[in-house]
Amino acid sequence: MKLAAFLAAAIAVRAQSDISGTMGLDLEDRLIRYSASDDLRDPISRLQRAMDAGEIRLKWNAKQGYLPSVLEALKIPVSSQVLVFSKTSFQLQRIAPPTPRALYFNDDAYIGWVVDGDVVEVSSQDPLKGSIFYTLDQAPGRKPKFVRRDECLQCHASPRTLGVPGHMVRSVYSGNDGYPIFQAGGFNTDHRSPMKERWGGWYVTGTHANDYHMGNTFLAEKDKENPENLDMKRGANVTKLGKRFDSSRYLSPNSDIVALMVLEHQVRMHNLITRVSYEARVALEQQASMNKALGRPEGEWSDSTRRRIQNPTEVLLQYMLFRDEAPLKGEVKGVNSFAADFARTGARDSRGRSLREFDLQTRLFKYPCSFLVYTTAFDELPAEVKSHLYKRLAEVLDGRDRGKVFGPMSDEDRRAVREILVDTKPEIAAYFQSLNMPSNRIELR
């Protein structure tokens, strides 16, 4: 009974935690084993194995080192390039407005590069562990090798990443030297953020009607106590960056506004998937231990275990369906091929529709459901999580849930998202079929 009492107390304490905090998760829990490398399945570990086997060879480029070859190997488009000039990463001495840091990404990997940098910075998504961090030495005379860097967790496993190994997109007030003016504040941004809070310390290329952002601007020293004086009009609707720095040193002259918006969305979505996965696996093991100690049936759940699984899953559902998205005030348009490159890939339903299609008039995507539902990390969420997630997804998409959170979702959006998922996600289609709910059913009021 002492063991049972201890477990009950531990679960109760954890159930009171908020998803935005660290929630006391142990990254070395035997169910997570974050630092272990024998079970990694992220894209970089797979690439390194292919390099070791001689199946892939990275090529050296005198201008950008291994960067172009890494992007090619990971199928990351150059058009995804975004540029950050604030000194907010570990190579900060090389980052400044004249030499911004370049970031590139696809659905499961992120690449960072700085002019004359010693390393290429890399992170990629493992289905169970979350973000795994690496560096690749920019040394032409050596055999290239990705080296794991768990010290990155000093910043990349914090409340800003939901307490799991992940990422954040920061918007800061920056001086013209690139140093963040911390006393002025800052923002952790994603698709919920109003545009006026976004991209401080970043270059932004593209147009945006009827709204302003913090990109392409600096806060004057005299205004560091009054950040509201930042002149956002000066950074608005910039389509060329050539006068701000030497763009010939980069793979692209752009820092595309649409790429930035996609990056913001997917960073938190990745963190949420990892958070829900971690929390559910630990909660289920603790519940199993309690059941054994108390002689209860194997699959029985306490109320606290149910909350620990279902509450974070509900947060994930709301985010993946863009229920709290900040509306756009007018058309947003990039200046390169990113929007077309991004929309071209991915699954399409029988009518040719895709979750990667953009709206960019009033919101980011045409169909409000995250494209990251097609990732391995999403597919490998615990069965207990997906059971609740799919149940709630059915309630939302067939019109039964019209409460405060999901009520504003239009019947047209519900029907379109449902039809796309049924056509492109067999597991979701099978679940909906098990409920005897046809894909086009919407309960209209």
N, C-alpha and C positions, 0 to 999 in steps of 0.2 A: 504493500500500500504506500510505502514511502516513495518508491519509484513512480507509482501512478500519480501521487500528489505533486511530485516534482515536475513530471511531464505536463500535467494539467496547468500548473502555474506558468511554465515556460510558454505553452501555447497561448494562454490568455494574454500574457505580456506582448507577445509578438502580434497577436490579432489587433491590438490597439494601435499598432504602428501605422504610419501613413505611407503611401506608395512613393511619395516624393522624397522620403528620407532614406537612410541607409538600411533601416529596419534590422540591423544587427546580423545580416547574413554573413556567414563565414565562407569566403571564396575557396577555402581549402576543405570544405565539407566533402565527405567521401562521395556525395552525389554530384558534386561540381568539379572538384579537383582542378581548379583553374590553372595552376602552375604546371600541371602534368602535360607532357607533350606526346605521350604514346598513343593518345586517342584523338588527336586534332584532326578536324575535317574541314577547316576553313580554306578558302581559295589559295592563300599563300603557302600553307603547308603542303597542299596538293601540287602547287607549282614547284616548290623546292624539291619534292620527291621526283617530279618529272625532270628537273635539272640534274639531280644526282644520278638519274638513270640515263642521262644523255639524250633524252627525248626532246628537250627544249634547251636552247642556248640563248642567253641574253646578249645583245649586241651593245657595244660601247659607242657613244656618240660624243665627239669632242666638245659639243656645245651644251648638251643637257645630260651627259653621262648615260646611265642606263634607263633614264626616264622613258623615252619613247618605246624602248623594247619591253619594259614592264607593262606599260599601258596596252601594248599590242598583245602581250601574253595573256593579260587579264580581260581583254576585250572591253577596255574602258575608252570611251570616245574622247578625243582631244577637245571636242566641243563642250564637254562638261567642265572645262576649266573655269574656276573662280579664283579671285585674287584678294588676299587679305594683307593690308599694309600695317596693321597694328602689331605691336610686339607682344604677341600673346601665345607663342609656342617656344619650345626649348632652343630653337635656333634663332632666338630673338636678335642677336647681335648682327645677323645678316638680313634682317627684315626691317624695312622702312618704306615710306612712300615711293622712293626711287627704285626699290628692289622688293616688291611685294612677294609674299609666299604664294605659290600656285597650288591649288587643290584640284584633284580629279576624282571622279567616283563613278561607280555603277551600283547595281542593286545590293552587292555584298562586299565591296572593297572600296577603300579610300587611299589615295596617294597624295603625299605632300612633298613639294620640291621647292628649294630656294636657290637663287643664283649663287654659284660658286660654293654650294653647300657640300659638306663632307659626306652626307648620307641622303638617300631617298627615304622618307618616312612612309610607313605602310601600316594599315590596319585592315583586317578582314574579319568577316562574321563567321564564327563557328556556330553550328546549329544549337549546341547545348551550352557552350561556355560564354557566348557573346563575342565582343570585340577582342581580337588578339593583335598585339602590337609588335611591329618589327622595324628594323632599319636595314638598309642595303648600302654598304660602303660604296662611295663613288671613286673607286680605285681601279683604273684600267689594267694594272699589272697583276691583279689577283683574280682568282676564280670567284665569281660573284656568289654571295650566299646571304640569304635573309636571316638575320639574327633576332631572336625574340627579345623584347624589351618590356618586361613586366614593371619596370620602374615608371613607365608611363601612367600606371594606375594612380600615382600621386594626384594627378588631375582628372584622370579618366575613369575613376570609380568613386564618385562623390554624390551628394544629393542632387547635383546638377545633371547627373547621368542616371538618376533613380537608384543610386547605390550599387549599380552593376557596371562591369567593364563596358564602356560605351563612349559616346561622343556628345558634344553640345555645339551649337552655333551661337557664338557670343556677339553681341552688338555693344560696342563701347564708344565712349567719347574719346577721341584721339587728338593729341597735339600734332603739329605738322612734322614732328620728328618720329611719329609712329608710337610714341609711348602712351599707353592708356592713362586717362585722367580719372583715376579710380574714385576720387572724392565726388565726381560728377555723377557716379552711378553707372548702370549698364543694364543689359537685358539678356536673358536666355531666350532665344527666339525659335519659333516653329510656325506651323500654319495658323495657329491661334493668335499670333501677334499682329497688331495693327501695323501697317507699313511704316508709320512714323517712328516705330521703335526698332526697325530692322537695319542691319548692315552698317552700323557704325564701325569704322575701322576697315571697311571693305571697299574695293572698287566695284562699281556696278555699271554695266553697259546695257542699255535698253530703255524703252519708253514706258511711261506709266501715267495714264490720264487721271487728272483730278486728285492727285495724292502726292505725298513727298516721303522720302526715306532719309536715313542718316548717312548713306554711302557717299563716297567721293568728297567728303567734307572734313574739316578740322575744327576743333574748338579752340578759340583764341585763349591765351593765357589769362587775360582779364576776365574771361567768362567762366572760369573753371568752377566757380561757386554758383553760377547761373547758367546751367546747361540748356535751359529753354531758349537761350539766345543763339543757339546753333542755327546757322543760316542754311536750311535744307534746300532752299531754292537753288543754291549754287551747285548742288550735286544732282539736281533733277534732270532726267531725260538726256543723260550723257550717252552718246553712241560711239565715241572714239576716245581712246585713252592715250594716244600717241604723244601728246604734249605733257603728260604727267610722268612718264617714265619711258625707258627704252624697251618697247614691246618686242623688238627684234630678238631679244634674248630668250623669249618664251615661245612655246609651241603655238600659242594663239595670242592675238592682241586684245582679246575680250575677257570680260568677267560677267557672263551672261545672267541677266535678271531671272530668267525662267529656271536656269540651272540652280541658282541660289534658292529659289522657292522650293524646288524639288528636294534639294539637299536638306533644307530645314525640316520638311515634312518627314523624310525618311530617317533622319537621325533619331528623333524621338520615337518613331515607330519601331526602329531596331531596339532601342533601349527598353521599350514597353514589352516587346516580345521576350527579351532576355529576362526582364524582371518577373514577368508572369511565370515563365518557365522555372526559374530558380525557386520562386516562392512556393509554387505548387508541388514541386518535387520534394522540397524539404518538409512542407506541411503534411504531405501524404506519408512520408516515412515516419514522422513523429506520431501521426495518427495510428499507423500500424503498430508502433511500439506500445502505444497506450492501450490499444485493443488487446494486444497480447498480454500485457501486464494485468488487465482487468478481466480477461477471459471473455471479451466481447466478440461478436461476429467480425470476420476479417474485413468486410467492406463498410463497416459502420463509420459514420462521420459525426464528430461533435459539431456544435453550432460554430465554434471558433474556427475549426478547420474549413467548414463550408464558407465562412466569411473570407478566410485567407485565400481561398481559391477563387471564389465568385466575385468578390469586390474588385481585385485587380483586373480580372477578366472583363468586368464591365467597363473599367477605364480604357482598356485596350479596344473594346468594341466601339465606344464613343469616338475614340481618336481615329480608328480605321475608317469610320463612316463620316468623318469630317463634321461631327455635330457642333463643334465649337470653332469652326473656321472663321477667321476674320474676313468679312466680305471685301472684295475689291471695289473701288469706286469708279473704275473705268478700265479700258483696255490696257493690258500689259503685253508688251511685245519685245522679244529678244532681238539681237542683232546678228546672230550666227545660226548654225544649223542644229543647235541642241534640241529645240522643240521637235523638229522633224526626226532627228536621230532617235530621240527617246520614244516618241510615239510609234516609230516603225517597228520596234521589237515588242515581244510579248504576245500573250495569248489573245485570240479574237474569237468571238462567238459566231454562230451561224449567220448572223446579220452583219458581220464585219466590225462589230463594236469591241472596244478595248478599254480597260481601266487605265491605260496610259494616254488616252486622248485628253487634250487640254481644252479648257473653256477660256480662261484668261480674260474674261469680260467681267464677271461678277465673282468668280472663284477660280481656284487653281485647275481642277479637273472637271471634265464634262460629266463624268459619272462618279459620284462621291463614295468611293471605296478604295482603300489603299492597294496599290499594285504589289506591295510586299506580301500579300496573301499568297503569292506564287513562290515565295522563297522556301528553302529547305528548313530554315529556322521556324517559320510558321507551321509548316507541315509536321515538324517534330515537337510541337507543343504537346504536353502530356494529354493523354486521351480524356482525362477528367476535365481538363480545361476546355478542350475542343467540344466536348459534349455540352457544356454549359454555353460556350460561345455560339455554337451552331443553333442551339435551342433559342437563344436570345436573338440571333440573327434572323431566324425564321419569324419570330414574333414581330420584329421590326419591319422586315421586308414584305410580309403579307398583310401589314396594316393593323395588326392587333395592338401593338404598342404605339399609342398616340399620346404618351405622357409629355411632360414638360421638355425632356431632353430630345426625344425623337419625333414629337408632334410636328415640328416645322418641316420635316422631311417630306417632300412632295410625293404623291402617288406615282408620278412619272419616274422620279428617281428611284423609288422603291422597286418598281417593276423592272426598270432597266438594269439595276445592280443585280437583282435576283436572277434575271435571265442570263446575264453575262456570267455570273458565278456558276449557275447550273450547267451552262455549256462548256465552261473552261476549267472547273474544279470538280473532278469526279467524286471526291469524298463529300463535298458539300451537296452535290446533286443526289448522292445516295442517301444522305441524311434527310434531305427534304422529301425524297421519295418515300422514305420510311414513315414519314408523318402523313402520307397521302395528300401532300400539298402540291398541286401542279405549279410549274414555274411561273405561270402568268396570273396566279391568284392574288388579288389585292382586295381586301375588305374595305370597300368605299363607304364613307359615312352618308 
